[in-house]
Every structure is written in structure tokens, then in C-alpha cells.
């Protein structure tokens, strides 16, 4: 019995043996991967700045005690 794919190639006289590129049907698209990497890098930078204290902290925006003390 013949292979249906080979039989089809014989009917179209396409004997190059190269199938057309149909693209990936599974996985993420390239733009999704790029956006995901950018988001991960931004989160990583934010965490590093918070841990080291270089970028200030979330407490910088909270009012403290009035200057001059009691």
C-alpha cells in the first residue's frame, strides 16, 4: 500500500520532497514571547530596586512625624 502523502506528491508532480512551510501551530507567538520577557525584566528590576533600597521604597510616600519632634 502506498503512503497517501507520497501518492499526493506524485499526482502534483512535485518530486522535490520539500513540503510547504505551514508554520507552528502550537506554542506562543514571537510577540508574546517578547512581551513576556520585557515584563519579567521590568519585574526583576523593580524587585532588585526595592530590596537594595536604591530606588526608594514604597514608604517614601507615607507622611512621617512632623519635623522638630516633641
Secondary structure as UniProt FT lines:
FT   HELIX           4..12
FT   HELIX           30..52
FT   TURN            54..55
FT   HELIX           58..61
FT   TURN            67..68
//
